[in-house]
């Protein structure tokens, strides 16, 4: 498998992926803590650095660029300074985008205060109502003319209003109207589960999968039962449940389940790891790889990013180094 992975890495370059989703501005305030505030029993962070990164669906696009792919990002920002910062970050990162301004809400922004490689507090600025018909008209005008240019479409759902029953009604109708069937990958939010029926690949983490199945996960058998319940509910082509330190369970079909063990050498921060997984999967599928090879590739990429602080990305060079130097994956078939 390791030689296969090394051989396919060059194929990722230049592959096109369309990303539709909730875009967010990640704001990092970084410093150190040397004392407790006299005003309240809280640490005082002495700020040494401040930076902005593309978050949410934007982070999916960042990951695809890092791997040599060509994403196109579409979604909504506010008519505000944060929206301008987000647009500029896309330009600086080489990410083509079609972003539409909404004047009735701010750009979603998450401020993380970090000290000594640990997150002290997070402050969210957002409005999560669904978008108006006029805003959706702008988005679907773009999709109507562009979606046929992509073999893979990623829906990056962070529950911030882009995805609603009205969106999915129009989205599935649009695909049916085209003589084109892209792979549709979804990073899900539990509240929207019933809208994902018939997707090609769903990528919940263990908590999201358990919620979608109305169960708890405590064992391998539970994972298998959860997967089958999600197939009953949504009938996806494939299902990938990420299991944190236990790797991934890829349901190639309802009854064929492959376990890919984790490759993480160290875990500092899992922020954005799900974005890395779906970005790598999407790029792999766009390159013509099968789901299992794409999942192994995604597991290597996730192992790299969780070893860094903040929403990080993995490059092709880092992937190649990991494949050469990390323990070889022992992919197993799971059965009851």
N, C-alpha and C positions, 0 to 999 in steps of 0.2 A: 504493500500500500504506500510506503514512504516514497519509493521510486515513482509510483503513479502520481503522487501529489507533486513531486518536484517537476515531473514532465508536464503537468497541466498548468502550472503557475504562469508560464508565458502566455497561455491562451486567454487569461483574464484581461489582458491589455486591450483597451479600446472597445470592450463589450458595453452595450448600451442598456441602461436600466431606468425605467420611469418610476419616480417615487412620488406618491400622493400622500399627504399626511399633515399631522399637527406639527407645525414648526415652532420651535422655542429658542429663546436666547438664553444661553447658559452664562451666568455672570459669576466669576470666582473672585472672592476677596480673600487674599492669602496673607497670613502673618504668623506671629508667635504669641504665646501667652506666658506672662511672667508674674501676674498678680490677679487677685480677685477684686472686683469692683467694690468700692465702699458704699455704692448706692443700692446694691442688691447682690445676693450670693451667686454671681455669674462671673465667668472669666472675662478679662479685658484683652481683646485681640489687638496687638500692635501691627498695623497693616504695612506690609512690605511690597506687595504686588497686587495688581488688579487686572483681570483679563476677561475677555468675552470669547465664547465659542459657540458654534452652531449646535443647537440641541434638538431633541425630538427627531422628527424626520430629517432635519438638517444634519444630525449626527450620522444617520444612515448614509446620507450623501457623502459626508466626509470620509466614511469608511470605504465607500466604493472608489472614490478618487485615490485614496491611499494605496489601494490594491491595483490601480492602473485602469479601472473602468471609467465609463463615461455616464454619470447619472444626469438626469434632468429632474429638478425638484419643483413641485408645484403645491401651493397651499395658500394660507392667508397670514398676513401680518397686520398690525395696527397702523393707523396713520400717525405715527409718532417717531420719536428719535430712535427708539429701540428697533423699530422696523427698518429704519435707514441703516442702523448698525448691522442688522441681520443681512440686508441686501449687500452691503459692502463686504461682509465676511464671505458671502457666496462668491463675489467677484474675486476677492483675494485668494480664495481656495480653488478657483478654477471650476466652479460649479454653475453650469447654466441653470437658470431658474425662471419660473413664471409665477410670481407671487402677487397676490391681489390684496389691496388695502381694504381694511374694514374700519370705518370711522365710528363704529359703535362699541368698540372694545380695544383694549391695549394689546400690543404684541405680548404673547405669553413669555414671561421672564422668570427664571429661577436663579436666585442669588444664593450661593453657597459660601458660607464663611468657613475657611479652612485654617487650621493651625497644627503644626507638627504632623502633617500628613493625615490629619483627622478632620472630619466635618463636624463643626461645632453647632451650626444651626443652618436651616434653609428657609428662605423667605420667598414665597410665590406671589406673583402678580399676574392675574389671569381672569378671564371670563369664559365660561364653558358652555353657554347656551349654543344651540345649533345656529348655523349661519342662515341668513335670509335667502329667499329664492333668487333675488337679484345677484347676490354674491355667488350662489351656486351656478347661475347662468354663465357668469364669467369663467368659472372653473370648467364647466362642461363644454363651453365653446372651444376652449383650448384642447380638452380631451378629445372632442369630436374630430379635430383636424390632426392630432398628433399621436394618438394612442396606437395606431396601426404601425408606427415605426419601431415599436418595442416588442421584444419577445418575452420580457419579464416586467411585471408591474408589481411594485411593493406598496401595500397600504400600511402606513405607519400610524397606528391608532393609539393616541395617548389620552383619549377621552376629553379633548379640549374643544369639541364642537364641529370639527370637519366632517366626521362620520356620524350619520344619523340615518334613520329609516328612509328619509327622502333622498339622501345621497345614494344609498345602496339601490333603491328602486331605479334611479336614473343610471347608475353605473352598470348594473346587470343588463338593463335594457339597451344601453349603448353598446355593450359587447355583443349582444345578440344581433344588433343591427349591422355589425361589421362582419366581413368575411375574414375574420382574424381572431385567433384564440391565444392570447398571451398567457403565460404562467402567471397566476395571481397569488402572491404571497401576502399573508396578513400577520402582523405582530398585534395580537388581540388585546382588547379591553373587555372584561367580563360583561359589562353592561350591554355590549353590542353583539354578543355571541350569536344570536339567532340571525343576524344580518350576514354572517359569513358562510352561509350554506353553499356547498359546492365549490369552495376555493380549492386551488391546487395544493397549497401548502400552508398550514397553520403552525405558528411557532410560539405557543404559550410557555411560560415557565411553569414549574410544578404547582405553585399557588394558583395561577390563572387556570391551569388545566383542571385542578381539583374543584375550583369554584364552578367552572363550566359544566362539570359532571355531577355537581352536587355531592361531592365526596371529600374525604381527607386522604392524603397520601402518607402512608407509614412504611410501605414495603414495596418490593418489586411487583407482587401480585396486585397491589393497589394501583400501581402505574398502568399495568396491563388492563385492569378493569376501567380505569379512568379513560384510557385511550379508546376502548371499545364504546364507552358511553358517548364520547365526543364524535365517534364515527356514526353512532345512531342519531345523534342530534344534528350533525352538520354535513355528514357524508363528504369529507374532504378527500382529495386524491391521496395526499400524504399528510402526516402529522409528526411534528418534531417537538417533543417536550424536553425543555432544558432543565437539568437537575442540579445545577450549582456544582458543588464539589463532586457529585456523582456522575458528571458528564451529561450525556444526552440519550434519549430513547427515540429512535426514528421508526415510526410506523410506516413502512413502505406500503403497507395496505393494512386493512383491519386485523389480519392474522399473522403478518410477517413483521416482526419487531427486531431491530438491531440496536444494541447498546454500544455507544461510543464512550469510552472512559475519558475523564477529564485529563487535559494535558497541562493544566496550570501548575507552574513550578512554585509560585508564591502568589498570594492574594492580598492586594492592598486596597482595592476599590472596585466594586462590581458595577459602578455607575456606567451606563451605556453599553454593557456587555451584550444585552439583547439586540441593540442596534447593530453591533458588530456581527452577531450571528446571522441576522436576516440579510444584512448587506452582503456578507460572504456567500450565503446560500443563493441569493438572487444572482450574484455575479457568476457563481459557478454554473447555475442552470442556464444563464444567458450564454455561457461558453460551451454549452453542449454536454456538461458533465451530468452524471446520474445523481439522484438525490443522496445516496450514501457517500459518494466521493465528495460531494459538496458539503455534506454534514461533517465529515472528517476535517475538511479544510476549514470549516467554520469553527470547529472545536479548537484547532490550533490557533486561529485568530483570536478567539475568546480567551484562550490561555495566556496570550501575550498582553491583551489590554487590561485584564484584571490585575496584572503585575505592575500597573502604572496608576498614578493618582489622577482622578478626574476622568471625564469622558475621553478616552484615548482611542487611537486607531492603530492598526497593524499594517505594515508595508509588505510588499512582495519579498523584499530582502529579508525582513524579520521572519516571515513565514518560512522561507527557504532555510534559514539558519535553525529555526525551531525543528523543522522536519529532519534536518541532518543530526541535530544534537540531543533532542529529547527522546525519551523512551518511545519505542514504536507502539502504535495503537493496537490493542487486541480487541477488535470488534467481535462481539458475541451475538448470537441469536438468542433472544429471550422467548420462552414459551411457558405456558402454565403446566 
